[in-house]
């Protein structure tokens, strides 16, 4: 049993209990240097260019007045070279070491009072110090500062100095419009968070537009769709600044380069719904939006009479002047159920939609 155990001994013990094999060997190399009480046995030695420690007796096999660093015996005493043994690790092991190194060596400043945070996996990390060691790089991790080494996904969240944890995200309470001064204190429209206080600016931040006393998106706001005060009617939503029908089932197509991209939907009845039947009721569905020059949308929606079965979906680059990526989204009510994305290089003026068509993107079962 070792004597003179430091205050962070529970962290060392908890971490060691979760390691095995090669990881335990490398961790013991680190522990040899940190646990100065174990560094006085005259039988200590560097074996096979690595430091070893017997877990049960706490007797490291390092030569007296010698330490293992950079994979060789350095001639430094274990007690005086707390940052040497960790240089043996690399890759994934370096990630683990970087997370625990700060907590074990206390290298990041005596002014902090670190607490050792244990995660359900094999790693431990120092909550107060891990984010303040930006200059403490080591050869074993390829020069990556411990502050930049990702922690295990199950470790408690920690934020860098000057940031606070709000709803699972690290933010600055001095400048975050959603968390100004304290978490969840959002600044109202036409204000900005300055030094933790909401300050009026008189303007809306892009891409929002001022409508009355509110900042809104003219692309998605159904009360200001395309322009201020242009409201969509009941049963409609706003997509790319255009009001489109919703119903129980909706197919909405948009694309990323101005042009004419056509949506074709073939419901279970077998009839093809596309621009030639715009605003006509076909098998319970209607194409209520056809765009020939912009970014969409094209939209086909079905009310409560939508047929049960399989809907065939085609996207045709009717007239484009360059590579265009189109996205077709399928909604049931307000819930997005599926999306299809396809990239097109050139135009094709066809009106057919079937499984054998090169422009068939998929099928949706309702």
DAZIFEN-V785801 format. One record per residue. N is the residue number from 1. RES is the residue in three letters. SS is DSSP state (h for helix, s for strand, l for the rest). PHI is phi in degrees with one decimal (none if undefined). Layout:
N RES SS PHI
N RES SS PHI
//
This chain:
1 UNK l none
2 UNK l -78.9
3 UNK l -107.4
4 UNK l 62.9
5 UNK l -66.2
6 UNK l -71.3
7 UNK l -65.0
8 UNK l -94.5
9 UNK h -55.4
10 UNK h -57.1
11 UNK h -65.6
12 UNK h -61.8
13 UNK h -62.6
14 UNK h -64.5
15 UNK h -67.9
16 UNK h -59.6
17 UNK l -65.0
18 UNK l -102.3
19 UNK l -101.6
20 UNK l -155.0
21 UNK h 59.9
22 UNK h -62.0
23 UNK h -64.7
24 UNK h -65.8
25 UNK h -59.4
26 UNK h -69.9
27 UNK h -66.2
28 UNK h -63.4
29 UNK h -62.5
30 UNK h -66.2
31 UNK h -62.5
32 UNK h -54.9
33 UNK h -74.5
34 UNK h -73.6
35 UNK l -83.1
36 UNK h -58.5
37 UNK h -64.9
38 UNK h -93.5
39 UNK l -97.7
40 UNK l -124.0
41 UNK l -76.5
42 UNK l -66.1
43 UNK l -90.1
44 UNK l -64.3
45 UNK l -156.0
46 UNK l -93.2
47 UNK s -109.1
48 UNK l 53.7
49 UNK l 65.1
50 UNK s -133.2
51 UNK l -87.3
52 UNK l -128.8
53 UNK s -142.3
54 UNK s -77.7
55 UNK l -62.1
56 UNK l -75.8
57 UNK l -105.8
58 UNK l 63.2
59 UNK s -104.0
60 UNK s -70.2
61 UNK l -97.5
62 UNK l -118.9
63 UNK l -62.3
64 UNK l -55.8
65 UNK l 62.1
66 UNK l -132.6
67 UNK l -135.3
68 UNK s -104.4
69 UNK s -141.1
70 UNK l 54.3
71 UNK l 67.3
72 UNK s -138.2
73 UNK s -77.5
74 UNK l -92.0
75 UNK l 85.5
76 UNK l -93.1
77 UNK l -73.6
78 UNK h -60.1
79 UNK h -66.5
80 UNK h -99.2
81 UNK l -128.2
82 UNK l -61.9
83 UNK l -107.8
84 UNK l -95.3
85 UNK h -63.4
86 UNK h -67.0
87 UNK h -73.5
88 UNK h -81.0
89 UNK l -96.2
90 UNK l -155.2
91 UNK h 59.2
92 UNK h -62.2
93 UNK h -66.5
94 UNK h -64.6
95 UNK h -60.9
96 UNK h -63.2
97 UNK h -64.6
98 UNK h -60.9
99 UNK h -70.5
100 UNK h -95.2
101 UNK h -57.5
102 UNK h -59.2
103 UNK h -67.7
104 UNK h -77.5
105 UNK h -92.1
106 UNK l 52.2
107 UNK l -91.8
108 UNK l -104.8
109 UNK l 114.2
110 UNK l -71.4
111 UNK l -72.7
112 UNK l -93.2
113 UNK l -117.0
114 UNK l -68.7
115 UNK l -117.4
116 UNK s -85.3
117 UNK s -99.2
118 UNK s -97.5
119 UNK l -99.0
120 UNK l -63.8
121 UNK l -91.6
122 UNK l -84.7
123 UNK l -97.8
124 UNK s -132.6
125 UNK s -147.8
126 UNK s -93.4
127 UNK l -62.7
128 UNK l -82.1
129 UNK l -102.7
130 UNK l -62.0
131 UNK l -94.1
132 UNK l -118.1
133 UNK l -108.7
134 UNK l -59.7
135 UNK l -96.6
136 UNK l -91.6
137 UNK l -88.4
138 UNK l -143.2
139 UNK h -57.6
140 UNK h -63.0
141 UNK h -108.0
142 UNK l 72.9
143 UNK l 84.0
144 UNK l -81.5
145 UNK l -60.8
146 UNK h -52.5
147 UNK h -64.5
148 UNK h -98.4
149 UNK l -82.7
150 UNK l -64.2
151 UNK l -84.3
152 UNK l -58.7
153 UNK l -62.6
154 UNK l -95.6
155 UNK l -79.2
156 UNK l -58.2
157 UNK l -66.1
158 UNK l -134.4
159 UNK l -114.0
160 UNK l -68.6
161 UNK l -57.6
162 UNK l 90.6
163 UNK l -121.8
164 UNK s -128.9
165 UNK s -87.2
166 UNK s -128.8
167 UNK l 59.0
168 UNK l 87.8
169 UNK s -121.1
170 UNK s -88.0
171 UNK s -135.1
172 UNK l -94.0
173 UNK l -70.0
174 UNK l -87.4
175 UNK l -136.0
176 UNK l -76.7
177 UNK l -67.6
178 UNK l -89.1
179 UNK l -141.4
180 UNK l -94.4
181 UNK l 88.9
182 UNK l -141.6
183 UNK l -60.7
184 UNK l 69.8
185 UNK l -94.8
186 UNK l -83.2
187 UNK l -78.2
188 UNK l -71.6
189 UNK l -59.1
190 UNK l 60.7
191 UNK s -134.3
192 UNK s -134.6
193 UNK s -88.1
194 UNK s -124.8
195 UNK l 54.3
196 UNK l 82.9
197 UNK s -131.2
198 UNK s -74.7
199 UNK s -121.1
200 UNK s -65.0
201 UNK l -115.3
202 UNK l 79.6
203 UNK l -135.7
204 UNK l -99.5
205 UNK l -78.4
206 UNK l -59.4
207 UNK l -94.8
208 UNK l -81.7
209 UNK s -126.3
210 UNK s -79.9
211 UNK s -123.2
212 UNK l 66.0
213 UNK l -102.5
214 UNK s -117.1
215 UNK s -102.7
216 UNK s -134.0
217 UNK l -96.0
218 UNK l -71.1
219 UNK l -84.7
220 UNK l -131.5
221 UNK l -83.1
222 UNK l -66.9
223 UNK l -88.0
224 UNK l -139.9
225 UNK l -91.9
226 UNK l 89.4
227 UNK l -158.1
228 UNK l -60.6
229 UNK l 69.6
230 UNK l -88.7
231 UNK l -95.8
232 UNK l -74.8
233 UNK l -82.9
234 UNK l -58.4
235 UNK l 88.8
236 UNK s -120.9
237 UNK s -134.5
238 UNK s -107.0
239 UNK s -130.3
240 UNK l 52.7
241 UNK l 80.4
242 UNK s -127.2
243 UNK s -82.1
244 UNK s -132.3
245 UNK s -71.3
246 UNK l -112.5
247 UNK l 68.4
248 UNK l -81.8
249 UNK s -140.9
250 UNK s -140.0
251 UNK s -121.3
252 UNK s -123.6
253 UNK s -113.2
254 UNK s -133.6
255 UNK s -147.6
256 UNK l -106.7
257 UNK l -139.7
258 UNK l -53.5
259 UNK l 167.5
260 UNK s -119.3
261 UNK s -118.1
262 UNK s -103.7
263 UNK s -99.0
264 UNK s -123.6
265 UNK s -125.3
266 UNK s -112.6
267 UNK l -74.0
268 UNK l -55.8
269 UNK l -69.2
270 UNK l 94.7
271 UNK l -90.2
272 UNK s -86.7
273 UNK s -99.8
274 UNK l -156.2
275 UNK h -60.2
276 UNK h -68.4
277 UNK h -111.9
278 UNK l -56.1
279 UNK l 64.3
280 UNK l -106.1
281 UNK l -85.6
282 UNK s -129.3
283 UNK l 53.3
284 UNK l 86.8
285 UNK s -117.7
286 UNK s -139.1
287 UNK s -89.0
288 UNK s -103.5
289 UNK s -146.7
290 UNK l -125.8
291 UNK l -114.2
292 UNK l -111.5
293 UNK l -133.8
294 UNK l -104.5
295 UNK l -111.2
296 UNK s 92.3
297 UNK s -92.9
298 UNK s -111.1
299 UNK s -142.2
300 UNK s -123.5
301 UNK s -130.5
302 UNK s -123.6
303 UNK l -79.3
304 UNK l -68.1
305 UNK l -96.2
306 UNK l -57.4
307 UNK l -73.5
308 UNK l -80.3
309 UNK l 139.5
310 UNK s -100.0
311 UNK s -110.8
312 UNK s -87.6
313 UNK s -125.6
314 UNK s -129.2
315 UNK s -126.8
316 UNK s -119.0
317 UNK s -77.7
318 UNK s -61.4
319 UNK s -152.1
320 UNK l -131.1
321 UNK l -117.5
322 UNK l 176.6
323 UNK l -53.0
324 UNK s -133.9
325 UNK s -107.8
326 UNK s -112.5
327 UNK s -126.3
328 UNK s -108.9
329 UNK s -113.0
330 UNK s -113.0
331 UNK s -118.5
332 UNK s -112.7
333 UNK l 64.6
334 UNK l -97.2
335 UNK s -98.0
336 UNK s -73.3
337 UNK s -100.0
338 UNK s -162.1
339 UNK s -140.3
340 UNK s -129.0
341 UNK s -125.3
342 UNK s -143.4
343 UNK s -106.9
344 UNK s -122.1
345 UNK l -102.4
346 UNK l -149.3
347 UNK l -79.1
348 UNK l -152.1
349 UNK l -93.5
350 UNK l -129.6
351 UNK l -124.4
352 UNK l -92.0
353 UNK l -135.9
354 UNK l -152.3
355 UNK l -61.9
356 UNK l -84.2
357 UNK l -70.6
358 UNK l -66.4
359 UNK l -106.3
360 UNK s -73.4
361 UNK s -103.3
362 UNK s 158.6
363 UNK s -128.9
364 UNK s -127.0
365 UNK s -99.6
366 UNK l -106.4
//
